[in-house]
Amino acid sequence: MYEYKYDAETGGIILTDTTSLVSKEPRPVYAQELDYLGVDDYLIYEKQQDVPYMWAEAARYIYKGEVIFNTKGGSLYEKPTLEFAMKEENGEKVRVIPNGTVLEKIDISAMVEANRDSLAIIEQITVKKIYDVYKRRQKSLDCFHVAFSGGKDSIVLLELVKKALPRSSYMVVFGDTKMEFPDTYELVDIVEKQCKEEGINFYRAASHFEPEESWRLFGPPSRVLRWCCTVHKAAPQTLKIREVLGKNDYVGMDFVGVRAHESATRATYDEENFGKKQKGQYSHNPILEWTSAEIWLYIFSHNLPINNTYKKGNSRAGCLFCPMGGGKSDSFRYLCYKNEIDKYTDIIRDTIADKNINTYITNGGWIERKNGRDIIGNETKYTEEIIGDNLVITIKNPSTDWHEWIKTLGEVSFEYDVEQISNGFRITVPKQYDKSSECKLFKQVFHKAAYCVKCGVCEANCRNGCISFKDGLVITNCLHCKQCHNIDDGCLAYHSMQLPKNGGRVMKSINTFADHAPKIEWIQNFFEKGNEFFTDNTLGPMQISMFKRFLSDAKLAEKNKTTQFYDVVTRLGWESEEAWGLILVQLAYQNPQIKWYIDNMPINETFPRQYLEDKLVEAEISPKDAKSILKAFKRLTEIPLGYVINFGITENSGRQISSLRRCKSTLSSKLVLLYALYRYAEACEGYYQFNLSTLMDVAIDSVGISPVKIFGFERDELEAMLRGLSAKYNDFIDADFTHDLEKIALRDYHTSADVLDLF
């Protein structure tokens, strides 16, 4: 709710009276995390775990109000490195915090006392929200429950609900994915005991699957195939509450501890919604506007139990080995919970057919899985094809009876024929129905029949209690609401394990230039001739085709005609720094190959060619295309993208590229930065307010691409450029770095196109 600043005297955080629009999500740092980072080689501190020493914001570590070091890199098997902050002293660069400094613990009691009044206001506002929604919905709903995860937000949420509501008016449900941090279970035991002593009903909800079983049935989860959230969390919670209430069609209110400051996506959440978290259920987000600073202050002020995983450097306490993680967080987790994580990496090794399985795991190949192509022993159980005038669906080795699943549709309006074949059956449908919405549901019946593993999701979706797996699949008294079809492809197992529909081994490539990335003479000729270039050039058919793709993605030409952006570039001078800064921004958003370089080659890190080839192949790029993509990088460094703004360099061994490196840009144009910021905001669906730490954190998963990720700006450099923009173009941007706010606000009545007019 409120902005905050660091207090040098207590080492803590002080809330201000200004409303927070953005937050850097600070978290306390304890001795165990410092030990892991190797800080004890430089600084002295007591090895205790009760009181934190400093705060961290992503990669920045703040002690008594000053950034003393940053971390860089880090992966599952690799520790992040330390970069100590420097300052000018007597004409020399020295560390902000000298070697041998004795660290003092944060004065928790003084910090709490300094924030007592602000915390009381925040508590009163939130408790009233909870009570008001309870009174408003009390007579119309069957239950209220707190979604408890064992993390910092849910421990605060539970305390607030306790203050707002009678003990008997709600229940607490811990959604046990069975993949939680070991420390989470210790905290849940504590909270469960407290609830029972206070007369609050506490329940644990878990899937009947063990993760070792589900990961093999569905394949390892990935960022695209997140079956795990539904199978291991949402569905079990719904089924548990039904069991408690004895009512299949209950309608309840779920108090959830999500916060807008956690991500750009969550910033768009409403305080109350229906059916977004769980189908047919209300959700209320009482602490949506809280910052992590307020969460931690509340925990310290009320002496609430802390999940020890936070003391080990983990910023979140969700699933232990999650495809949404990566980087430094994986590094901390592996150090602290090696044996537990090895169980999951062993499953990946056992289930994935990849000759470079170690690289596949460490480079995050499993995180990018999009289908069941590389699952060992995965058979195609469902296929469809057009033969003559018919759509023909073939099912082999079905796991459940299609006669039961077809009940969910009621009457089917078109004729179909089912024929028994060896180990399955074949369905024939007139092809004119193939693209109809009814046929889509019809196909899903057979997805379910072929792949169903009895995960419980269809059962949880059916609020009428018509689906049961107690004695095998039985569907009775179906009302044809089709909620059991409201699942990806009708069946999560099919969705996760299906093979590419074209039967091929390789997904569509990001290889947009083939072996014909642009050359400097092509670019020079294009800018000299303009529109005439398209009818007067010496390029071969493949060369002109690939070059047109480059020009289109750079927004310099469209349909054999130059664009307004081309006019801007020619006005600036086609070899100027500003021109190529703007072109790179366009390519970052428009060209998947350029975006791959930006996403996978952090600034100033050198990568062996073979490492990047392996990474591309793991992302389902053919070996041939992988080689072309890396050759194209070398070609791009030889045009103004490379020699004007320093996009990257390669090292060669003979004629072969040996290593590649994306470099910090030499760009100094403030207006290019402003253009990049507006493109970033527009890509983030109009998220026009953010902070410097958000821009500096290149690990954030976002549709918008931070200018720091594109150009490699240093923090001080970026801050200076932002100050300059704010002073000269205040009608476009307001950057405030006073009182440690680091607030950046773009004027939402302007667009990126308006910024181009400034050139």
Long-range contacts (C-beta under 8 A, 24 or more apart in sequence): 1-122, 1-125, 1-289, 1-290, 1-291, 1-294, 2-118, 2-122, 2-291, 2-294, 3-739, 3-741, 3-743, 4-291, 4-293, 4-294, 4-740, 5-65, 5-739, 5-740, 5-741, 6-55, 6-62, 6-64, 6-65, 6-740, 7-64, 7-65, 7-111, 7-114, 8-64, 8-65, 8-66, 9-64, 9-107, 9-110, 10-106, 10-107, 10-110, 10-111, 10-114, 11-53, 11-54, 11-63, 11-64, 11-104, 11-105, 11-106, 11-107, 11-111, 12-106, 12-107, 12-108, 12-110, 12-111, 12-114, 13-55, 13-111, 13-115, 13-293, 13-296, 13-297, 14-111, 14-114, 14-115, 15-115, 15-118, 15-119, 15-293, 15-294, 15-297, 16-739, 17-118, 18-741, 20-261, 20-289, 20-291, 21-689, 21-743, 21-745, 22-261, 22-689, 22-690, 22-691, 22-694, 22-743, 22-744, 23-261, 23-291, 23-292, 23-293, 23-691, 24-57, 24-58, 24-691, 24-693, 24-694, 24-742, 25-57, 25-58, 25-261, 25-262, 25-291, 25-292, 25-315, 26-55, 26-56, 26-57, 26-62, 26-292, 26-293, 26-296, 27-55, 27-56, 27-57, 27-292, 27-296, 27-310, 27-315, 28-52, 28-54, 28-55, 28-56, 28-106, 28-296, 28-310, 29-53, 29-54, 29-55, 29-56, 29-61, 29-313, 30-310, 30-311, 30-312, 32-311, 32-312, 32-313, 33-311, 33-312, 33-313, 33-332, 36-79, 36-312, 36-313, 36-332, 36-335, 37-71, 37-79, 37-80, 37-82, 37-313, 38-79, 38-82, 39-69, 39-82, 42-82, 42-84, 42-99, 42-100, 43-97, 43-99, 43-100, 43-101, 43-102, 43-103, 44-100, 44-101, 44-102, 44-103, 45-102, 45-103, 46-105, 48-105, 49-308, 49-311, 51-105, 51-106, 51-108, 52-105, 52-106, 52-311, 53-103, 53-104, 53-105, 53-106, 54-103, 54-106, 56-315, 57-693, 58-693, 58-696, 58-697, 58-699, 59-328, 59-696, 59-697, 60-693, 60-696, 63-97, 63-103, 64-104, 65-740, 66-96, 66-97, 67-96, 68-95, 68-96, 68-97, 69-97, 71-328, 73-327, 73-328, 73-602, 73-605, 74-327, 74-328, 74-330, 74-331, 75-326, 75-327, 75-330, 75-331, 75-362, 76-330, 76-331, 76-334, 76-341, 76-345, 76-361, 76-362, 77-331, 77-334, 77-362, 78-331, 78-362, 79-331, 79-335, 80-328, 80-331, 108-300, 111-297, 111-300, 112-297, 112-300, 112-301, 115-297, 115-301, 116-301, 119-294, 119-297, 119-298, 119-301, 122-290, 122-294, 122-298, 123-160, 123-163, 123-298, 126-160, 126-286, 126-287, 126-290, 127-160, 127-163, 127-164, 128-164, 129-271, 129-284, 129-286, 130-160, 130-161, 130-164, 130-165, 130-255, 130-284, 130-286, 131-164, 131-165, 133-253, 133-272, 133-284, 134-164, 134-165, 134-169, 134-253, 137-253, 137-282, 138-169, 140-251, 141-251, 141-252, 141-253, 141-282, 142-245, 142-247, 142-250, 142-251, 142-252, 143-170, 143-171, 143-241, 143-244, 143-245, 143-250, 143-252, 143-253, 144-169, 144-170, 144-171, 144-252, 144-253, 144-255, 145-170, 145-171, 145-172, 145-173, 145-241, 145-252, 145-253, 145-254, 145-255, 146-170, 146-171, 146-172, 146-173, 146-254, 146-255, 147-173, 147-175, 147-237, 147-254, 147-255, 147-256, 147-257, 148-172, 148-173, 148-174, 148-175, 148-188, 148-191, 149-174, 149-175, 149-184, 149-257, 149-317, 149-318, 150-174, 150-180, 150-181, 150-184, 150-185, 150-187, 150-188, 150-191, 150-307, 150-317, 151-184, 151-257, 151-307, 151-316, 151-317, 151-318, 152-292, 152-295, 152-296, 152-299, 152-306, 152-307, 152-310, 152-317, 153-257, 153-258, 153-259, 153-287, 153-290, 153-295, 154-257, 155-187, 155-191, 155-299, 155-304, 155-305, 155-306, 155-307, 156-257, 156-287, 156-290, 156-295, 156-298, 156-299, 156-304, 157-255, 157-256, 157-257, 157-286, 157-287, 158-191, 159-298, 159-302, 159-304, 160-286, 160-287, 161-255, 161-286, 162-198, 162-200, 167-198, 167-199, 167-200, 168-199, 170-200, 170-255, 171-200, 171-201, 171-202, 171-203, 171-241, 171-244, 172-200, 172-201, 172-202, 172-203, 173-203, 173-204, 173-205, 173-237, 173-240, 173-241, 174-202, 174-203, 174-204, 174-205, 175-205, 175-206, 175-232, 175-233, 175-234, 175-236, 175-237, 176-204, 176-205, 176-206, 176-236, 177-206, 177-207, 177-211, 177-228, 177-232, 177-233, 177-319, 178-206, 178-207, 178-210, 178-211, 178-232, 179-211, 179-228, 179-232, 179-319, 179-320, 179-321, 179-322, 180-317, 180-318, 180-319, 180-320, 181-307, 181-309, 181-314, 181-317, 181-320, 181-333, 181-337, 182-320, 182-337, 182-340, 183-307, 183-308, 183-309, 183-312, 183-317, 184-307, 184-309, 184-317, 186-308, 187-305, 187-306, 187-307, 187-308, 190-305, 191-305, 201-244, 203-240, 203-241, 203-244, 204-240, 205-236, 205-237, 205-239, 205-240, 205-241, 206-232, 206-236, 207-231, 207-232, 207-235, 207-236, 207-455, 207-456, 208-456, 209-455, 211-344, 212-343, 212-347, 214-455, 215-344, 215-347, 215-351, 216-347, 216-350, 216-351, 217-453, 217-455, 217-493, 218-453, 218-492, 218-493, 218-496, 218-497, 219-351, 219-369, 219-372, 219-375, 219-378, 219-496, 219-497, 220-323, 220-344, 220-347, 220-348, 220-351, 220-352, 220-366, 220-369, 221-322, 221-323, 221-496, 222-323, 222-366, 222-367, 222-368, 222-369, 222-370, 223-323, 223-324, 223-367, 223-368, 224-368, 224-369, 224-370, 225-369, 225-370, 225-371, 225-495, 225-496, 226-323, 226-324, 227-492, 227-493, 227-495, 227-496, 228-319, 230-457, 230-487, 230-492, 231-455, 231-456, 231-457, 231-492, 234-277, 234-278, 234-457, 234-460, 235-455, 235-456, 235-457, 235-459, 235-460, 236-456, 236-460, 237-278, 238-278, 238-281, 238-460, 239-456, 239-459, 239-460, 242-465, 248-462, 248-463, 248-464, 248-465, 249-280, 249-463, 249-464, 249-465, 251-280, 251-281, 251-282, 252-281, 252-282, 253-281, 253-282, 253-283, 253-284, 254-278, 254-281, 254-282, 254-283, 254-284, 255-284, 255-286, 256-283, 256-284, 256-285, 257-285, 257-287, 258-285, 258-287, 258-288, 259-285, 259-287, 259-288, 259-289, 259-290, 259-291, 259-292, 259-295, 260-288, 260-289, 261-290, 261-291, 261-292, 263-700, 263-702, 264-684, 264-685, 264-687, 264-702, 264-704, 267-687, 268-685, 279-461, 279-463, 279-483, 279-486, 280-463, 280-483, 309-336, 312-336, 320-344, 321-345, 323-366, 323-367, 324-701, 326-364, 326-367, 326-699, 327-699, 328-699, 350-376, 351-375, 351-376, 352-376, 354-618, 356-614, 356-617, 356-618, 359-611, 359-614, 359-615, 359-618, 360-618, 363-611, 363-614, 363-615, 363-618, 365-615, 365-618, 365-619, 368-618, 368-619, 368-620, 370-507, 370-620, 371-496, 371-497, 371-498, 371-499, 371-500, 372-496, 372-497, 372-498, 372-499, 373-499, 373-500, 373-505, 373-620, 375-497, 378-497, 378-499, 380-499, 381-424, 381-450, 381-451, 382-446, 382-447, 382-450, 382-451, 382-494, 382-498, 384-443, 386-431, 386-434, 389-430, 389-431, 390-428, 390-429, 390-430, 390-431, 391-428, 391-429, 391-430, 391-431, 391-433, 391-434, 391-439, 392-426, 392-427, 392-428, 392-429, 393-426, 393-427, 393-428, 393-429, 393-443, 393-446, 394-421, 394-424, 394-425, 394-426, 394-427, 395-424, 395-425, 395-426, 395-427, 395-446, 395-449, 395-450, 396-423, 396-424, 396-450, 397-423, 397-424, 397-450, 398-424, 398-425, 398-449, 398-450, 399-449, 399-450, 399-451, 399-452, 399-453, 400-448, 400-449, 400-452, 400-454, 400-472, 400-473, 401-449, 401-472, 401-473, 402-445, 402-446, 402-448, 402-449, 404-473, 404-474, 404-475, 405-445, 405-446, 405-448, 405-449, 405-473, 405-475, 406-445, 407-475, 407-478, 408-445, 408-475, 408-478, 408-480, 408-482, 408-484, 408-485, 409-438, 409-441, 409-442, 409-445, 409-480, 409-482, 410-478, 410-480, 412-438, 412-442, 413-438, 414-438, 414-439, 416-442, 441-482, 441-485, 441-490, 443-490, 444-485, 444-489, 444-490, 444-491, 445-490, 447-489, 447-490, 447-491, 447-494, 448-490, 448-491, 448-494, 450-494, 451-491, 451-493, 451-494, 451-497, 452-491, 452-493, 453-493, 455-492, 455-493, 457-487, 457-492, 458-484, 458-487, 461-486, 461-487, 506-620, 506-621, 506-622, 507-620, 507-621, 509-621, 509-622, 509-625, 510-592, 510-593, 510-596, 510-621, 510-625, 510-629, 511-593, 511-621, 511-625, 511-628, 511-629, 511-632, 512-546, 512-549, 512-550, 512-553, 512-591, 512-592, 512-593, 513-546, 513-549, 513-550, 513-593, 513-628, 513-632, 513-635, 514-542, 514-546, 514-628, 515-628, 515-631, 515-632, 516-542, 516-543, 516-545, 516-546, 516-547, 517-546, 517-550, 517-631, 517-632, 517-635, 517-636, 518-546, 518-547, 518-550, 518-635, 518-636, 518-639, 519-635, 519-638, 519-639, 520-638, 520-639, 520-640, 522-547, 523-574, 523-639, 523-640, 526-551, 526-556, 526-557, 527-569, 527-570, 527-574, 530-562, 530-566, 531-560, 531-561, 531-562, 534-560, 534-561, 549-591, 550-591, 552-590, 553-586, 553-587, 553-590, 553-591, 553-594, 554-583, 554-586, 554-587, 554-590, 554-591, 555-586, 555-590, 556-583, 564-756, 565-756, 568-756, 568-759, 571-759, 572-759, 574-640, 575-640, 575-644, 576-644, 577-644, 577-645, 577-666, 577-667, 577-668, 577-669, 578-669, 578-671, 578-672, 578-759, 579-640, 580-640, 580-641, 580-644, 580-645, 581-645, 581-665, 581-667, 581-669, 581-672, 581-711, 582-672, 582-675, 582-756, 583-641, 584-641, 584-645, 584-647, 584-665, 584-710, 584-711, 585-672, 585-675, 585-676, 585-679, 585-707, 585-710, 588-705, 588-710, 589-679, 589-683, 589-705, 593-629, 593-632, 595-705, 596-629, 597-633, 597-648, 597-662, 598-662, 598-705, 598-709, 598-710, 601-648, 601-660, 601-661, 601-662, 602-662, 602-698, 603-662, 603-663, 603-664, 603-709, 603-712, 604-661, 604-662, 604-663, 604-664, 604-712, 605-661, 605-662, 606-651, 606-659, 606-660, 606-661, 607-659, 607-660, 607-661, 608-658, 608-659, 609-656, 609-657, 609-658, 609-659, 609-660, 612-660, 630-657, 630-660, 631-657, 633-660, 634-660, 645-711, 662-712, 663-712, 664-711, 664-712, 664-713, 664-714, 665-710, 665-711, 665-712, 665-713, 667-711, 668-721, 670-721, 670-724, 670-725, 670-728, 671-755, 671-758, 671-759, 673-707, 673-711, 673-713, 673-718, 673-721, 673-722, 673-725, 674-725, 674-729, 674-732, 674-733, 674-755, 674-758, 675-752, 675-755, 675-756, 676-707, 676-710, 676-711, 677-707, 677-733, 677-744, 677-746, 678-746, 678-750, 678-751, 678-752, 678-754, 678-755, 679-704, 679-705, 679-752, 680-704, 680-705, 680-706, 680-707, 681-746, 681-748, 682-751, 682-752, 686-748, 688-745, 688-746, 688-747, 688-748, 689-743, 689-744, 689-745, 689-746, 690-744, 691-741, 691-742, 691-743, 691-744, 692-718, 692-719, 692-722, 692-737, 692-742, 692-744, 693-742, 695-744, 729-758, 732-758
